[in-house]
Amino acid sequence: MSALWRGPAPLLLASRSAARRTLLTATGIPFESCDASIDERAVEAPLRQAGAGGATIALHLARKKALSAGARARGQMVIGADQTLSCEGRLFTKPQDRAAASVQLEALAGKTHELHSAICVVMEDRILFEAVPVARLTMRPLSPAFIAAYLDEARDAVLGSVGAYQLEGLGVHLFERIEGDHFVILGLPLLPLLDFLRAEGSLQA
């Protein structure tokens, strides 16, 4: 147990994302993880139809994940997180296959897109904290030959990210400028989460 942790129980991360688990592990905070058990596309659909932006959709998804896991947990604070990508008013989702990833990279090349990374902390059915910070990333122009070579090298890893890239890996080759918090880009806004936990008393201030 971390000497910094003052909470009565480990956190519960409502995500199986390897990147989010790695980030939270590095803080030394004790936690467990579980599947969020929600239909993300079903949550998104009415929001998209209503014209909701990326921040609103990300927050709704993070909230649904946290509340779904919170209903099954007792005495634990539950973290839900989600991320959306938007570019010039268009929302992107994880590509289904290599061809979709190629089309997505062609659409993002040479442009600035936004990543909204939402986080929601609940205790059972009570929302304790929410935040939706944003990062802005500018892809360099990408030639068809580069996109093909990148997809050959990255392989199925591109299917696990809303932008068809992992910035901490081969995805760094796609960019010419990045504005925003590294943790926001990776999908778990740690700095606002840690601020909340210190204010709440679960972390040593």
URHUBEL-V263823 format. One record per pair of residues at least 12 apart in sequence whose ideal C-beta (glycine too) atoms are under 8 Angstrom apart, sorted by the first residue. I is the first residue (numbers start at 1). GAP is how many residues later the second one is. D is the distance in Angstrom with one decimal. If there is no record, write none. Layout:
i=I gap=GAP d=D
i=I gap=GAP d=D
This chain:
i=1 gap=29 d=5.8
i=2 gap=25 d=8.0
i=2 gap=26 d=4.0
i=2 gap=27 d=6.1
i=2 gap=28 d=6.5
i=3 gap=201 d=7.4
i=4 gap=24 d=6.3
i=4 gap=25 d=7.5
i=4 gap=199 d=5.7
i=4 gap=200 d=4.5
i=5 gap=23 d=7.4
i=5 gap=24 d=5.8
i=5 gap=25 d=5.9
i=5 gap=197 d=6.9
i=5 gap=198 d=6.6
i=5 gap=199 d=7.6
i=6 gap=195 d=6.2
i=6 gap=196 d=5.4
i=6 gap=197 d=6.3
i=6 gap=198 d=6.1
i=7 gap=23 d=7.9
i=7 gap=70 d=7.2
i=7 gap=190 d=7.7
i=7 gap=195 d=3.7
i=7 gap=196 d=7.8
i=8 gap=67 d=6.9
i=9 gap=66 d=5.4
i=9 gap=67 d=4.9
i=9 gap=68 d=7.9
i=10 gap=19 d=7.9
i=10 gap=20 d=3.9
i=10 gap=21 d=5.1
i=10 gap=22 d=5.4
i=10 gap=66 d=6.8
i=11 gap=13 d=7.5
i=11 gap=18 d=6.2
i=11 gap=19 d=7.1
i=11 gap=20 d=4.0
i=11 gap=21 d=7.5
i=11 gap=65 d=6.8
i=11 gap=66 d=5.5
i=11 gap=67 d=7.4
i=11 gap=68 d=5.9
i=12 gap=19 d=6.8
i=12 gap=20 d=5.3
i=12 gap=21 d=7.3
i=12 gap=22 d=6.4
i=12 gap=57 d=6.0
i=12 gap=58 d=7.9
i=12 gap=61 d=5.2
i=12 gap=64 d=4.6
i=12 gap=65 d=7.1
i=12 gap=66 d=4.6
i=12 gap=67 d=7.0
i=13 gap=18 d=5.3
i=13 gap=19 d=7.1
i=13 gap=20 d=4.4
i=13 gap=21 d=7.5
i=13 gap=65 d=7.8
i=13 gap=66 d=5.1
i=13 gap=68 d=7.9
i=14 gap=19 d=7.7
i=14 gap=20 d=6.1
i=14 gap=21 d=7.6
i=14 gap=22 d=4.5
i=14 gap=51 d=4.4
i=14 gap=52 d=5.6
i=14 gap=54 d=6.8
i=14 gap=55 d=3.7
i=14 gap=56 d=7.9
i=14 gap=64 d=5.7
i=14 gap=65 d=6.4
i=14 gap=66 d=4.8
i=14 gap=67 d=7.8
i=15 gap=18 d=6.4
i=15 gap=21 d=6.2
i=15 gap=50 d=7.0
i=15 gap=64 d=7.7
i=15 gap=65 d=7.5
i=15 gap=66 d=5.9
i=16 gap=17 d=6.3
i=16 gap=18 d=7.8
i=16 gap=19 d=5.8
i=17 gap=64 d=7.8
i=17 gap=170 d=6.5
i=19 gap=147 d=7.4
i=19 gap=149 d=7.5
i=19 gap=167 d=5.3
i=19 gap=168 d=5.8
i=19 gap=169 d=7.4
i=20 gap=61 d=6.1
i=20 gap=166 d=7.7
i=20 gap=167 d=5.8
i=20 gap=168 d=4.5
i=21 gap=12 d=5.8
i=23 gap=160 d=6.3
i=23 gap=163 d=6.1
i=23 gap=165 d=4.8
i=23 gap=167 d=6.1
i=24 gap=55 d=7.9
i=24 gap=164 d=6.6
i=24 gap=166 d=7.7
i=27 gap=163 d=6.7
i=27 gap=167 d=7.1
i=29 gap=168 d=7.6
i=29 gap=174 d=7.4
i=31 gap=48 d=7.8
i=32 gap=44 d=7.8
i=34 gap=35 d=5.6
i=34 gap=38 d=7.8
i=36 gap=28 d=7.6
i=36 gap=29 d=3.7
i=36 gap=32 d=5.9
i=36 gap=33 d=6.2
i=36 gap=44 d=6.7
i=37 gap=31 d=5.4
i=37 gap=32 d=7.4
i=38 gap=23 d=7.6
i=38 gap=26 d=4.9
i=38 gap=27 d=5.9
i=38 gap=30 d=5.3
i=40 gap=21 d=5.9
i=40 gap=42 d=7.7
i=43 gap=17 d=6.0
i=43 gap=18 d=5.7
i=43 gap=21 d=5.4
i=44 gap=13 d=5.8
i=44 gap=16 d=8.0
i=44 gap=17 d=7.1
i=47 gap=13 d=6.1
i=48 gap=43 d=6.8
i=53 gap=33 d=7.0
i=54 gap=30 d=3.9
i=54 gap=31 d=7.0
i=54 gap=32 d=4.0
i=54 gap=37 d=6.0
i=54 gap=60 d=6.3
i=54 gap=62 d=4.4
i=55 gap=29 d=7.6
i=55 gap=61 d=4.5
i=55 gap=63 d=7.3
i=55 gap=77 d=4.7
i=55 gap=79 d=6.9
i=57 gap=27 d=5.3
i=57 gap=34 d=7.1
i=57 gap=59 d=7.9
i=58 gap=24 d=4.9
i=58 gap=25 d=6.0
i=58 gap=26 d=4.4
i=58 gap=58 d=4.4
i=58 gap=59 d=6.8
i=58 gap=60 d=3.8
i=58 gap=74 d=5.9
i=59 gap=23 d=7.9
i=59 gap=59 d=4.3
i=59 gap=61 d=7.0
i=59 gap=71 d=6.3
i=59 gap=73 d=5.1
i=61 gap=19 d=7.7
i=61 gap=21 d=3.7
i=61 gap=23 d=8.0
i=61 gap=57 d=6.9
i=62 gap=18 d=4.3
i=62 gap=19 d=5.3
i=62 gap=20 d=4.5
i=62 gap=56 d=3.9
i=62 gap=57 d=5.9
i=62 gap=58 d=4.3
i=62 gap=68 d=7.4
i=63 gap=17 d=6.2
i=63 gap=55 d=7.8
i=63 gap=57 d=4.6
i=63 gap=59 d=7.9
i=63 gap=64 d=6.9
i=63 gap=67 d=6.9
i=64 gap=16 d=7.1
i=65 gap=15 d=3.4
i=65 gap=16 d=7.2
i=65 gap=17 d=6.7
i=65 gap=55 d=7.5
i=66 gap=12 d=5.0
i=66 gap=13 d=6.4
i=66 gap=14 d=2.9
i=66 gap=54 d=4.4
i=66 gap=55 d=6.7
i=66 gap=56 d=4.4
i=66 gap=61 d=7.7
i=67 gap=13 d=7.3
i=67 gap=53 d=7.9
i=67 gap=55 d=5.7
i=67 gap=58 d=6.6
i=67 gap=60 d=7.7
i=68 gap=12 d=7.9
i=70 gap=52 d=4.3
i=70 gap=53 d=6.7
i=70 gap=54 d=5.1
i=70 gap=55 d=6.4
i=71 gap=53 d=7.0
i=71 gap=54 d=6.8
i=73 gap=51 d=7.2
i=74 gap=50 d=7.0
i=76 gap=47 d=7.5
i=77 gap=44 d=5.6
i=77 gap=45 d=7.2
i=77 gap=46 d=5.5
i=77 gap=51 d=6.8
i=77 gap=125 d=7.2
i=78 gap=43 d=7.0
i=78 gap=44 d=5.1
i=78 gap=45 d=7.3
i=79 gap=40 d=6.6
i=79 gap=41 d=7.4
i=79 gap=42 d=5.6
i=79 gap=114 d=7.2
i=80 gap=39 d=7.3
i=80 gap=40 d=4.5
i=80 gap=41 d=7.9
i=80 gap=42 d=7.2
i=81 gap=36 d=7.0
i=81 gap=37 d=6.6
i=81 gap=38 d=5.0
i=81 gap=39 d=7.5
i=81 gap=106 d=6.3
i=81 gap=107 d=5.4
i=81 gap=108 d=7.8
i=82 gap=35 d=7.7
i=82 gap=36 d=5.3
i=82 gap=105 d=8.0
i=83 gap=32 d=5.9
i=83 gap=33 d=6.7
i=83 gap=34 d=4.7
i=83 gap=35 d=7.3
i=83 gap=79 d=6.0
i=83 gap=104 d=4.6
i=84 gap=31 d=7.4
i=84 gap=32 d=5.0
i=84 gap=78 d=6.8
i=85 gap=28 d=5.7
i=85 gap=29 d=7.1
i=85 gap=30 d=5.6
i=85 gap=77 d=4.6
i=85 gap=78 d=5.1
i=86 gap=27 d=6.5
i=86 gap=28 d=5.2
i=86 gap=30 d=7.4
i=87 gap=20 d=7.0
i=87 gap=21 d=5.8
i=87 gap=24 d=5.7
i=87 gap=25 d=7.5
i=87 gap=26 d=3.9
i=87 gap=27 d=7.3
i=88 gap=23 d=6.7
i=90 gap=17 d=7.6
i=92 gap=12 d=6.1
i=92 gap=15 d=7.8
i=92 gap=16 d=7.7
i=92 gap=21 d=7.7
i=92 gap=70 d=5.9
i=92 gap=71 d=6.9
i=93 gap=69 d=6.3
i=94 gap=65 d=6.3
i=94 gap=66 d=6.9
i=94 gap=67 d=6.6
i=94 gap=68 d=5.4
i=94 gap=70 d=8.0
i=95 gap=63 d=6.5
i=95 gap=64 d=5.9
i=95 gap=69 d=5.3
i=96 gap=63 d=7.3
i=97 gap=62 d=7.2
i=98 gap=53 d=5.6
i=98 gap=60 d=7.5
i=101 gap=50 d=6.2
i=101 gap=57 d=4.6
i=101 gap=58 d=6.8
i=101 gap=63 d=4.2
i=102 gap=45 d=5.7
i=102 gap=46 d=7.5
i=102 gap=49 d=6.2
i=104 gap=59 d=7.5
i=104 gap=60 d=5.1
i=105 gap=34 d=7.8
i=105 gap=37 d=6.1
i=105 gap=42 d=5.2
i=105 gap=45 d=7.5
i=105 gap=46 d=8.0
i=105 gap=59 d=5.6
i=105 gap=69 d=7.4
i=106 gap=36 d=7.3
i=106 gap=38 d=7.9
i=106 gap=41 d=6.8
i=108 gap=31 d=5.1
i=108 gap=55 d=7.0
i=109 gap=30 d=5.2
i=109 gap=31 d=7.4
i=109 gap=32 d=5.6
i=109 gap=33 d=3.9
i=109 gap=38 d=7.8
i=110 gap=29 d=6.3
i=110 gap=30 d=7.0
i=110 gap=31 d=4.3
i=110 gap=32 d=7.4
i=111 gap=27 d=7.1
i=111 gap=28 d=6.3
i=112 gap=24 d=5.6
i=112 gap=25 d=6.9
i=112 gap=26 d=4.4
i=112 gap=27 d=8.0
i=112 gap=65 d=7.8
i=113 gap=23 d=7.4
i=113 gap=24 d=5.9
i=113 gap=25 d=8.0
i=113 gap=26 d=7.4
i=113 gap=50 d=7.1
i=114 gap=20 d=5.5
i=114 gap=21 d=7.2
i=114 gap=22 d=5.6
i=114 gap=23 d=8.0
i=115 gap=19 d=6.7
i=115 gap=20 d=4.8
i=115 gap=21 d=7.8
i=115 gap=22 d=6.7
i=115 gap=47 d=7.8
i=115 gap=48 d=7.4
i=115 gap=65 d=7.3
i=115 gap=69 d=6.6
i=115 gap=70 d=5.9
i=116 gap=16 d=5.5
i=116 gap=17 d=7.7
i=116 gap=18 d=5.2
i=117 gap=15 d=7.2
i=117 gap=16 d=6.1
i=117 gap=17 d=7.7
i=117 gap=18 d=7.3
i=117 gap=66 d=7.9
i=117 gap=67 d=4.5
i=117 gap=68 d=7.5
i=117 gap=70 d=5.5
i=117 gap=71 d=7.0
i=117 gap=72 d=5.2
i=118 gap=12 d=7.2
i=118 gap=13 d=7.2
i=118 gap=14 d=4.4
i=119 gap=12 d=5.5
i=119 gap=13 d=7.8
i=119 gap=69 d=6.9
i=119 gap=70 d=5.1
i=119 gap=73 d=6.8
i=119 gap=74 d=5.8
i=121 gap=72 d=7.3
i=121 gap=75 d=6.5
i=128 gap=68 d=7.5
i=128 gap=72 d=7.2
i=129 gap=63 d=7.9
i=129 gap=64 d=7.7
i=129 gap=67 d=4.4
i=129 gap=71 d=7.8
i=131 gap=58 d=6.1
i=131 gap=61 d=4.3
i=131 gap=62 d=7.8
i=133 gap=47 d=7.5
i=133 gap=48 d=6.2
i=133 gap=51 d=4.8
i=133 gap=56 d=5.0
i=133 gap=59 d=6.6
i=134 gap=46 d=6.7
i=134 gap=50 d=7.1
i=135 gap=43 d=7.2
i=135 gap=44 d=6.6
i=135 gap=45 d=2.5
i=135 gap=46 d=6.2
i=135 gap=49 d=4.6
i=135 gap=50 d=4.9
i=136 gap=42 d=7.7
i=136 gap=43 d=4.5
i=136 gap=44 d=5.9
i=137 gap=26 d=7.9
i=137 gap=30 d=7.8
i=137 gap=38 d=5.9
i=137 gap=40 d=7.4
i=137 gap=41 d=5.2
i=137 gap=42 d=7.4
i=137 gap=43 d=7.4
i=137 gap=48 d=7.1
i=138 gap=37 d=6.6
i=138 gap=38 d=5.5
i=138 gap=39 d=4.1
i=138 gap=40 d=7.5
i=139 gap=35 d=5.1
i=139 gap=36 d=5.8
i=139 gap=37 d=7.1
i=140 gap=34 d=6.9
i=140 gap=35 d=6.5
i=140 gap=36 d=4.1
i=142 gap=32 d=6.8
i=150 gap=20 d=6.6
i=150 gap=23 d=6.6
i=150 gap=24 d=7.3
i=153 gap=17 d=5.9
i=154 gap=12 d=8.0
i=154 gap=15 d=7.5
i=154 gap=16 d=4.9
i=154 gap=17 d=7.6
i=157 gap=12 d=6.9
i=157 gap=13 d=7.5
i=167 gap=18 d=5.4
i=167 gap=19 d=6.9
i=168 gap=18 d=6.6
